């Protein structure tokens, strides 16, 4: 598996080599970062005459599927270096956000695991008969606390890695994370449409491909209602007003970009702004929810301590 930072660096290297006039197959071999085996396999197929689309359809698993759509469109229109730079910027920002979230979660999760290992020991203290160690009981109680958390983390990781539509729906059921999910979806949509248009893809096709990548039911519904507008050859700027899923700032960026002929750069810039809002919402959520978890753990520890001392005081009263 490759990190967002490594992928961003690799895209930047590829773009620079292509701009310098180096052939794509040679650039794939020269630019290190991802697995050498996967890069060599793609380079060999390109040299044998396979199309870039065919090669990317069978790309290694470390290459995101969404990026393959961008790269295929860019290769067909001759805008591969620019698209690679856009992808590099995108993954660089995403990687920075992921690092902040991970660092913010490490401490509360560490405290929770420590508490899960200590609490079963505290519960084995009996002031009538003393401390009684029971390995089976200890493991059972510790796993009762840890396993649900591990399952939850594994499920979130799986849904995130597979781009499953269930994850956004789950996030929208939670305060703070709902805003993150909505802003992230807008960031992905804005960036995708802008990148496809920058690669030379017509606006209607850019919309269809972008909504396919984002995979949000709200956008799928909006696309069906926008198809008549696309069929008439009109820009959807005015029609966007009827959809609540497109915030006013997106509509403004789109309308201004369409009128000025800078739709691609406008939408990419809009994507960055939405990404910043999504990052802010995630940062706040990464502070609030772990703090709540920490408070729950602290409450359980305090209750356990009071329970132990309560039993001790009962014995003292009997004397």
Secondary structure, DSSP 8 states (H G I E B T S, - for coil): ---HHHHHHHHHHHHHHHHTT--HHHHHHHS-SS-HHHHHHHHHHHHTT--HHHHHHT--TTS-HHHHHHHHHHHHHT-HHHHHHHHHHHHHHHHHHHHHHHHHHHHHHHHHHHHHHHHHHHHTEETTTEE---HHHHHHHHHHHHHHHHHHHHHHHHHHHTT-HHHHHHHTTSTTHHHHHHHHHHHHHHHHHHHHHHTT--HHHHHHHHHHHH--HHHHHHHHHHHHHHHTT--STTGGGG-TTS-HHHHHHHHHHHHHT-HHHHHHHHHHHHHHHHHHHHHHHHHHHHHHHHHHHHHHHHHHHHHHHHHHHHHHHH-
